[in-house]
């Protein structure tokens, strides 16, 4: 008799497991919502990473004078020193 009972339990396991898992997930999500409070902001309300970066850069350069730059004639090196300066003699 036990073998017939176990065979029936094995064949009907998906029909029992899915509703149990659904109820556990539903209760867990409601409990989490209750403990955390308001749901998080939707993706439309949040700024993307690139927008946040652009805003931060704009705030950093807000107080600077962008017309004062170093002339290219004054610069001696156009490439990083560690890359191209290995086999060249030092400039005076």
JODA-V36157 format. One record per residue. N is the residue number from 1. RES is the residue in one letter. D_FIRST is the distance of its C-alpha to the first C-alpha in Angstrom with 2 decimals. Layout:
N/RES/D_FIRST, N/RES/D_FIRST
//
This chain:
1/X/0.00, 2/X/3.82, 3/X/5.48, 4/X/5.34, 5/X/6.40, 6/X/8.85, 7/X/10.08, 8/X/10.93, 9/X/12.61, 10/X/14.49, 11/X/15.75, 12/X/16.91, 13/X/18.38, 14/X/21.97, 15/X/21.93, 16/X/21.10, 17/X/23.24, 18/X/26.39, 19/X/26.98, 20/X/26.36, 21/X/28.79, 22/X/31.23, 23/X/31.37, 24/X/31.82, 25/X/34.60, 26/X/36.27, 27/X/36.35, 28/X/37.64, 29/X/40.38, 30/X/41.50, 31/X/41.62, 32/X/43.65, 33/X/46.00, 34/X/46.48, 35/X/47.31, 36/X/49.60, 37/X/51.46, 38/X/52.97, 39/X/51.28, 40/X/53.13, 41/X/55.93, 42/X/55.14, 43/X/56.27, 44/X/59.18, 45/X/60.70, 46/X/60.52, 47/X/63.14, 48/X/62.21, 49/X/63.00, 50/X/66.01, 51/X/67.39, 52/X/67.04, 53/X/68.83, 54/X/71.62, 55/X/72.11, 56/X/72.31, 57/X/74.85, 58/X/76.93, 59/X/77.04, 60/X/78.11, 61/X/81.01, 62/X/82.13, 63/X/84.89, 64/X/86.11, 65/X/89.10, 66/X/87.77, 67/X/91.25, 68/X/92.04, 69/X/90.53, 70/X/91.70, 71/X/93.74, 72/X/92.55, 73/X/96.02, 74/X/95.52, 75/X/92.26, 76/X/92.80, 77/X/89.24, 78/X/87.02, 79/X/84.10, 80/X/82.44, 81/X/84.46, 82/X/81.62, 83/X/81.04, 84/X/84.48, 85/X/86.75, 86/X/85.92, 87/X/88.66, 88/X/91.28, 89/X/94.15, 90/X/94.28, 91/X/96.20, 92/X/99.11
//
